[in-house]
Amino acid sequence: RRIRMASLAQRIHADLVALLDRGLGIWRDGLREEVLRELSTQQNWSSLCQTLASWLSCRSVSLFRFDGASLALLAWSLPHRPPALRFDPADALLDSAELRLLQAPLGARSENVGTAPVMASGQVVGLLRVDGVMSLYGGLLRRSSPQGGLHHHRPMSTPAHARPVLEEVARLLAPVLGGRGPSASPRSGWT
């Protein structure tokens, strides 16, 4: 009986993981289409950051751009105008070992900050940052459920479902921030 129960549990687990993986794939496709739509229209960076914040259920999304030798805040998802924030010299911040130096709060409480470099032609042209991403089920659970505490749960580190999305959005932004304009090639290769 234990063997039958164990095999049933493994089958159910495999089915649930497959459904979750398929759901995440649909979610990623929808996010990719929204980002490409934003990039193909007026290229309003604040609107793009707000779209990303909504899809990722996070407190804020910030987009930095290289301006000469410094890294400047281009736009963010918060409702008020971004401050004139500049990091000099930027090369030290974008060293691969120190990429997570941008942990300081940017107008909201800083938690589970994730960053991804925006690379164009082998050079860093910007930096995409998310702050306060909810867990995968955050916002989907009702407060009255037995797991109601997860309703607004924000983990200590950037959730695993957001990391590949952040990297892919950085790849989609690369041609635009690198000065080549939007390209159709990022449509393939979504992970």
PyMOL commands that set and color helices and strands:
alter all, ss='L'
color gray80, all
select helices_A, chain A and resi 2-40+45-56+90-93+96-101+148-150+163-177+185-187
alter helices_A, ss='H'
color red, helices_A
select strands_A, chain A and resi 60-67+70-76+86-87+114-120+123-131
alter strands_A, ss='S'
color yellow, strands_A
deselect
rebuild
show_as cartoon
